[in-house]
Amino acid sequence: MDQLMGPVYAEAFKQKLKRQVDPTAPQGAGALPATPPLFDAAAQYVSNQGDYAFVAPGAGDQRGECPGLNALANHGYLPHNGYATIEQFYNATQTVFGMSPDLSLFLATYGAIADGTLTSWSIAGDPHVGIGGSHNNYEADSSPLRADLNQYGSNSRLVTEQFSTLYDLQPNASTANYNLDVLRTFRAQRFQESIDKNPYFTYLPFSGTAVTQAAHSFIYRFMANKSAEYPEGILNKDVLKSFMSIYGPEDNLTWVPGNERIPDNWYKRNPLDEYSIPYFITDIAYFTETALQINLPGCNKGTVNSYSIIDPALLTNGAYTAEQAAANPFCFAVEFALAELPLITGLSISELASLIGPLTSPLSGLNCTPIGSVNQSALTVCPGFSLYGGPTGTVANGAIQS
């Protein structure tokens, strides 16, 4: 493991030197942007009134693992039933959160191809229907707040102990800000917790390096409330609870499934500063500074604390060494996902060609090395590996529940 991780430490140190800016920045010391655009209240206000008033989900409405998508459905920015087209996901995430076209199209298109009808998918659902059934191809272990599938037998349950761990990282309500610096500390804790408690913990290049990274960084990037005083955004306790569907007094906080809300008087990212894939790549580097293992795949081997890295060279038939994968995590993650799509979908490369433009166009200019095929035998050491799984599953022998 040390041999594989050595180059990661060196690269992380170089990135840290490059990124040292204002140590008091609300977004986290060293995190971008160093100078955000000025606050524009008219352009950044997000309505939760009228047509966009909160409506709790009813019978048959889908609510799943992503709190942001749940909130969009509860406020009518996505269809209330939780099923949406690529275009609807694109419009909603840009309108409410300030997600850029490249990232919103990438995420919506991948979900539709890998876990939906090729043009639409569910924010919950079973395998081949939506996120809920996408374990290890989209949804993954070591989520910020949701359960590891084979630790709890569910990937949709919010584990209140995990919420409390994050919540308690900012004990002073008057100054609380769950920024990227806080979240990268929490990400390292969650990664280790999965190693310590989930015998089937599996961490793959796309669902792990890309998606669980996004699940952590998106909390601040998309939920922080912007203002003239803090154009970067402040994510305080009340806003965090609102987006995470946590209700009740401080001494009795309770998760109400599927009731995520857009807070009152809430302002999104400035349209001049939409969150794009290049932005996301810088956040991966920022998180790597304190959680170096997040750029390489690995798994527990049927018992807790049996985690080891899967050599990328073995996994990719030589396309990526460990050093190359760690230095280019976005390339590694996306090329892995593209190589797995024929196996995941049952479609040929030629059949996929007309669908995957939004997945391949962000790679332009990054000089990513394609992965011709994935060595599936490299994953046989991982009892938790699957192409699909969830929203329920078996609890692994030896799993420790908080």
N, C-alpha and C positions, 0 to 999 in steps of 0.2 A: 504493500500500500504506500509506504514512504517513497518508493521509487517512482510510483505513478503521480504522487501528489507534489513532489519537489518542484517541478516547473510551475505549478499553480501558485505556490507561495511566492516565487520570484515575480511572476506577472502581477499578482495582487499587490505586491509592494510598489511596483512601478505605477500601477493605476492609482494607488493611494497618494503618491507624491504629486501626480498630475492634478488630482481632484481636490487638493486642500484649498478651500476658499474660506468664506465666512464661517467661523466655528459656531456662531450663534444663529445661523440661518434656520427659519422655522421648518424647512423641509428636511433638515438634518445636515450636520456638518459635512461639507464636501459634496453634497448631492446637488444635482442640477435642478433648475437653472440658477446660475449665480445672480442674475438680474432678471426677474420675471417681468412681463408686460404690466403696464399700469392697470389697475382695476377699472372695469367698465360695467357698472351695475346693470345697465339696460341690456347689454349683450350677454351677461353672465347669470342673470336671475333665472331660476327654474321654478315654474309654477307647480304647486301641489293643491291648486284650488280649481273649482268649476269642473271642466271635463277631465281634469287631472287630479281630482280629489282622491284620497285613499279609499279603496274598496277592498275589504278583506276577501281572500279567496274563498270560493264556495265549493260545493260538491262537484267533482270533475275537473276543477282548475288545478293545473300543474304548478308546483313550486318546488324548487330543487336546491342544489348545492351552492349556487352563486347568489349571494345576497343582493348584489346590484341588479341582476336580471329579475329577481323576485320583486324588488322595489319598482322596477319599470313596469312590470305586469300589474302590480297593485295600483299604480297611478295611471294606467291607461296609455302609457307610452309604447308598450307592447300589448298584444291581445291579452285580455284578462284570463283566457284559458291556459296561457303559457306556451302555446304553439305559435311559432312565427317563421316568416320567410327570411331569407338572407337580407333582402332589402329592408324589412322591418327591423331586424337587429341592427343593421347599419344606421338607419335613421335615428333609432331610439338612443343608441349609445353615443352618437355624436351630439344629438340634441340635448341630452340630459347631462352627460359626463364630459363632453369635450374630447371624446376619443377620435383620433384622426382617421381619415378614410382608409389608409393602408392597414392599420391595425384592426379596425372594425370589420373590414371586408375579409381580412385573413381569418379572424376568429369565427365569424359567422359562416364563412364558406367551409372551413374545416369541419365545424360542427354538423353542417348539412350533409357533407360528403361522408364523413366517418360515422356519424351517429344519427342520421336522419333520412330524408327522402331524396337527397341530392340538392334540393332547393329550399327545404325547411326542416325544422327540428324542434324538440321540446326542451324547455329549461329544466325538466326533470326526466321522467320517462324510464322505460326499460331498455335493454340492449336493442340497438338499431332504431331507437325512437328518440333518445335525447341524452342529456348529460348524465342522468341518473344511472344509465346502463353502460357508461363509457369507461369503466374502471381500467386504467392503464393505457388507454389510447387517448383520453382527454382528461377526465377526472383522475386524481391520484392520491396516494397516501401522503401524509405530512401536510395536509391542508391546515390553514390557520385555525379554523374553529370546527370544521366538520370531522366526523369520526373516520379513522382508518377502517376500510371495509372489513378486513379479517381480524381486527382488534375488537370491534363492537358488533359485527354482523350487519352494519349499515354504513353507507357513505353519505347519507343525507342528514343524519342526526347531528345537531349542534351539541358539542360536549361542553357543558357549562364550566367544567374545570379548566378547559383550554381558554375559554373566554375570560375567566377570572385571572388566569396567568397574564394574559395580555392587558387586561383592565388594570391590574395592580402594578404594572410597570410605570404608570403615571398616577401616583397616589394623591397628588394635590389637584383637586378639581378646578381650582382657579387658574392653574398654569398648565393643565394637562394638554398634551399635543402628541398624538400617536403618529409621529412622522417616520420618515424612512430609517432614521437612526434607531428609533425604538423598534420598528418592525424587523430590521435585520437582526437585532438581538433576539427578538421573538422567533424569527425564522430558524435561527441556529438551535434554539431550545426545542422547537417543534421537530426538527429533523432528528435531534438526539432522542427525543421522547419516542418517536416511532421506532428507532433502533432498540431502545430500552424496553418497549412494551408490546410491539407487534411482531410476532415471529415470522409473519409473511410480508413484512415491509419490503416493497419493491419500488425502486426509483429509476425510471427510464429516461432517456434523453429528452423526449418531447413532453410527456405528461409530467415529468419531474423537473428538469432544468428550466423548461419554458413555462408550463402551466402553473405549477405550484409556486414558482417565482412570481408569476403574474398575480396569483391569488393573494400574495403578501403585499407586493408593491402597489397593487391597485387599491388597496384599502386607503392609503393616504392619497395616492395620485388622483383618485376619482371621488373620494368621499370628503376630503378636507373642504371646509367652507372658506371661500375666498372673500376678501374685503379690501377696502382701501388701505387699511393699516397692515394687513397681511395678504398681499396679492398672491403669495405662494400657497396660502391656505393654512388654516389651523383645524386639526381634527380633535375636538374636545370629547369629553365623556358622553354628553347628551347626543351629539351627532353620531358618534360610534354606536351607541345603543340603538338609536333610531334605525340606522341602516342594517344592524344585525338582529333586529326584532327582539331586543331585550327590554323587558318592562319591569316596573316595580321599583320600590325604594332601594336605597343602597344596601340595606341589610337583608334584602330578600329579592334579588334580581332573578328574573324568570324569563326563559326563552319561550316565546309564543310562535310555533312553527308557521312560517309563510307570511308573517305580518310585517315584513320589512317596509319601512316608510322613508320617503324623501322628507327631510325636516322642513319646518317652517323657516322662511327667510334664509334660504340656502342658495348659494351662488357657485356655479361650476367654474371650470377652467376658462380663461380668456380664449376666444376663438383664434387669437393670434398665437396661442401657445397650446394647441391641441397635442394630446399625448400620442406620439407616433412610435413606430417600430424602432427607429434610431434612438429615441428617448428610452424605450424599454431596454435596449441593449446596454445603455449606460447604467441603468439600474441593476442589471445582472452583475456588471462589474463592481458596482457599489456594494451590493450584498456579498459578493465573493470576498471582499476584503476581510470580513469577519466570519464567513462560513465557507471555507475554501472547498469543502467537499461537494457543494451543490452543483458544480459543473460537470461532474462525472457520474455515470450510472453505477448502480450497485443494488444489493439486496441482503436481507437476512435469509438464512438458509433453513428455516423451520424452527429455530429457537431464537429467543431474544438475545441481543448482543452478539449475534453471529454475522454481523454486516461486513461485507467486503466489496471493494470496487470491482466491477466488470470491466476488463480491459477493452477500451474502445477499439483497439486494433483487431482484437478477436471478434468483437461484435460486428464490426463493419467490414470484415474481410480485408483489412489493411487500409481502408480509405482514410481513417483518422487514427493517429496515435493519441495517447492520453494527453500529451502536451498540446497537440493540435486541437483536440476537443475542448480542453480547458481554456485555450487562448481564443477560441471562436465558438463559444457555447451556443449562440443563436444559429449559426450555420449548422453545427452538429445536430442540434435539436430538430430543426426543420428538415434537413436532409434525411434524418432518420424517419421522421413522420412521412415524408414523401415516399421513401423506400418501402415503408410498411403499408401504404394505402392499398396496393393491389391485394395483399393478404387480408387486410381488414375488411375491405369492401367486396371482394370477389370480382372486381372489375379489372380489365386488362389495362396496361399502360396507355394503349391507344384510346380506350374508352374514357380514361381519366383525363386525357390531354386537354379536352375542351373545357374541363371543369376547374382545373387547378391554377389558372392564371393568377388569381389573387394570392395563392400560396407561393408561387415562384417569383412573381414580380418584385417582392421585397428583397429577394436575394441578389438582384441586379446591382452590380458594383461592389458586392462583398467578397467576390472571388471564392465562393463556397465550393468545396470539393463534393461532388455528388457521391452518394452511397449507392452503388449498383444494386446490392442486395444485402439484407441483414442476415447474419449468421444466427438463425433461431436457436441452434444448439447451445449457443453461449448463454441462453436464458434458462436452460433446463436446471441450473443450480438454484433457481429462484422458485420456490413452491407457490409464491404469491403471484407469479406472472400469469397474465391472461390477456387476450385481445379485447375481451368484453367482460363486464361484470357489474354487479350492483343492480338496483339500489340496495338489495340485501344480499348477504352471503354467509358462509359458515364462519364461526368464531374459531380461530386457530387454537390448537392445544397450546397452553402456556401463555396465551395472551393476558396481558395485565390491563385492567380497566381502571381508570382514575376514579 
